[in-house]
């Protein structure tokens, strides 16, 4: 039965039901999809780059090399560099616990992981302000110990971690549940330690899902605006990330500079999309190779 399912998954598109549909239906659906992508994706992207270079390359490079722009770029990369690994660690731990063990509060943990999907990023930012601002719940203690979270990089990192928390965990949980625990149990029964079992059994099985989740987390971290806007204070050269810097430039009618920084963010997004597509291709190739190996066996 598994072989029949696998054959169904990897059969050629021409052998599916779509090949029996009339040609005009296939062409109409294709044209609609291309028009939709062209209007809502390609055209805005082209417009961003056209506006960025509207006043020439000199203005473009001056805008992205401005000290405030460089500070925003550095802060964005710093926040991403901290948030993504921490979410990867949490995602691995949460997925491991949920998929491999039965315990009280399991459904509650899954609900909490999904919470950032349903809560507005602005509300998330306000929660951190209520907790860590000078008049917040922990404000007096933080002030007494000269620790600044709100209107500083730590607050931006915390807000970004909250918003991006589900991406890696939600990518790994169904993957690890589908794989089961048989291989790990066999490894432990043969005398392997928990760390060796994780490194040589679990991690190779989930590596593509982990990388895919980290890519999604990276893209969201770079582009996050709502929660970061609330906790940052919009301090020029200090707490402005790239999205916030773009908003300020656009509000001051520096359109060329705003689109220049926006084009840089678009380049990051395109790179992320290319890496994501490459990982998906590698995943499909690996699954096909494993399927062919099982058939030969």
Secondary structure, DSSP 8 states (H G I E B T S, - for coil): -HHHHHHHHHS-GGGSGGGGS-HHHHHHHHHHHHHHHIIIIIHHHHHHHHHHTTT-HHHHHHHHTSHHHHHHHHHHHHHHHHHHHHHHHHHHHHHHHHHH---TTHHHHHHHHHHHHHS-HHHHHHHHHHHHSTTSTTHHHHHHTT---TTSHHHHHHHHHHHHHHHHHHHHHHHHHHH-SHHHHHHHHTT--HHHHIIIIIHHHHHHHHHHHHHHHHHHHHH--HHHHHHH---TTTT--HHHHHHHHHHTT-HHHHHHHHHHHHHHHHHHHHHHHHHHHHHHHHHHHHHHHHHH-
